[in-house]
Amino acid sequence: MGNIDYAGDSYAGPPMVMRAYVRGFTSPDLMHWYEIGKPVANLPSDGSGSFPMLEAETKTYFSYIRVHGLAHEEIQGLAHSTPELDYTRRCIGLTRTKDFYDWPAPKLVLYPDALDGPQVSFYGGYYFPYPERKGLHCMIVHIFDQSSGHVDNQIAFSRDGLIWNRPDRRPCIPVGAPGSGCDGTVYAQGGPVVLPDGRWAVPFTGGTGLHN
């Protein structure tokens, strides 16, 4: 990988192919976890904040994970049969399945647009339903500034979980002041807790180092 990055278009060595698969675990009590015998997906699923959830209305599992250039077999609409190719920046896709033991490739749903700088990538996102309101989906998107190495957070909203909007591009959870212990990266790590005064509280992790 280092040789390919260094040489660019002049690289003439052997091609490199990244391979990955997803392992699943189940638990009867949320305390003791047991690994499923075979991989549940033959694809990468990196990206901070990604985790599976169950949608009770449709009895399907879903997860928002990073897109890696594969075609989604199940989601209808949005050119669902087209492989997600030629994306040069990190972005977020949705994978959905009725069989927890068999996950398809994700379909692109969130990608930096013309209002984002060319240095912006989405390093992942933490999904949650809007508190006490049905039919409105939320995601705290981890915004990676590849020029500064900082990671902060913006909030996005959706009516169907597929088409997302970020009405305010200001950080909802910014990096901290120098010396705060989170002046390099901050990652939302959970859905909100509604406080008695109506404000939302969200757990997060932070670091002083820059991401690369």
N, C-alpha and C positions, 0 to 999 in steps of 0.2 A: 504494500500500500504506500509506504514511504517513497519508494522508487517511482511509482506511478504519479504521485502528487508532485514530486520534484521535477520529473521530466516533462509532464504535461503531454502535449500533442506529439512530442518527439519520442515518447516511450515506445520501445520496440521489443520489450521482453514478454514473457508469458502473461496471459490475462489472469486477473484475480477475481474469484467469485466468492462472495460472502454467503455462508449458509447458516441457518438458525432454525430452531424449532421451539415450540412452547410446551412446557410441562404444566400439568394441572394437579391440584390437590383438593381433597374433600375432607370435611370434618363433621362429626355428629354433634359436637358440643362447642365449637369455636376455640377449643383448647388443644385438642389432639388432632394433628393433620396427617393425612396419608396420601402419598403420591400415587396418581393414576399410572397404571403400568406402561402405557404407550403415550407418545406425544399427542396433544389435543389439537395441534396445528403445525403444519409444515411451513412456517414462515417466521420472520422476526416479529417481535412485539415490544420493542423498547419505547421509551418515552415516559417521562416522569408523570405520575398521577394516573397511569392506566391501570384499570382493575375491572373485573367482570361484575355486572349487576343483573338482576332479574327484573324484567318488566311484567308485572302481575297481569295486566290486561291482555297481553298477547302471549303470555307464557313463553317468552323468548329471553335468552341471555344476550347482553350487548356489552361492548367495551370500546372506548375511544383510544386508539393506539396510533403509532407513527406509520405512515404509508411507506411501502418499500417496493413499488413498481409491479404489483401483481393485480390480476383481475378479480373482482368480487363476484361470486357466483349467485348470491341470493338477493341483495338489495335491488329493488326495482326502481327505475327512473334514474336520472342523472347519468345517462350513458353507462348503465351498470355493467355492461359486458366488455367495456373498454379497459385494457390494462392501464394502471396509473403509472405512466412513464414520463421521463424528461422533467421531473421536478428536482430543481437544483437546491432548494432550501427545505429545511425540516418542516413538516406539516402534519396534520391530524386527520385520521380516517376513522370510520365507524365500521365495526364488524358485529354481525348479529347472527344468532343461531338458535334453533330449538333443541339442539343436541349439544350439551356442554362438552362432550367428548370429541366434537368435530367442529372446529372454528374455521370459517372462510377468511380469505384475505379482506382487509379493510377497504372501504370506499372513501375517497377523498371528500371531506366536508369542511375543512378549515385550512386555508392557505394564505400567506401574506399577500396583500393586494397593493394597489397603486398608492394607497395612503400610507403604507408602511415604507420605511427606508429599505434600500437594497441590502442592508446588513442584517435585517430582521429575519429570524426563523422562529417557528413555534416548537419549543422543546417538549411540549406535552400539555395536558390540561386536566383539571380535576372537575368532573361532571357532578351536578346535583340538580334535582328538581327544585323549582322555586318554592320556598317554604310556604305551606298552607295555601297553595294555589295550583290547581290542576291545569295541564296543557301549556305550561311554560317551563322550558328547560334552560339551565344555566351552566356555564363552564368558566372556571378561572383558568385562563390560558397563560402558560409560562412563556414569556417573551424573551428570547435569547438575542441580545445585541452582539453580533459576531465581531464588531469592531472594538467594542469596549470590554467584552467578556462578561458583562453584567446580565443577570437574569432577574426580571421583575414580573409582575402579573397584571393582566387586563381581564375584564369580565366580558363574556359574550352571552347572547340570548338567542333562543330558537323556539319556534312553535311546534316543530315536528322532529327535532333532533338531527335533521339533515342540513337545513339551510340556516346558517348562523350569521348574526350581526354583532359587531362591536360598536355600539353607539358612542362610546367615549374611549378614546385611545390613550388616555392618561392612566398611569399605573393605579390599580386599586389596592395593591400591596407593593409599595416601592422598596427598593433597597434602602438600607439604613444609612445613617450618617457615619462618616469615618470613625473607626474605633468602636462601633456599636456591636460588632460581632456578626453582623449580617449586611455589611457594606459591599459585598461582592455578588451574592446570589440569594434570592428568597424564593421558596417554592411552597405554594399552598398545598396542604396535606390532608384536607378534609372538607366536607360540606359545612355550611354555616350553622352555628348555634344562635338562635334568636334570643337576645338579651331582654330583660324586663322593660327596658326603655325603647325597644324596637330596633336597636342596632344589631348588626350581624357580627359575630365573632368567628374567626376562622383560624385553625391551627396552621402553623407553617414552620419550615426549617430554613435556616439561613447560614451563610458562610462568608468568610472574609476573602477566600480565594476566588479568582475569576474562572469562569468556565471556558473551555476551548473545544 
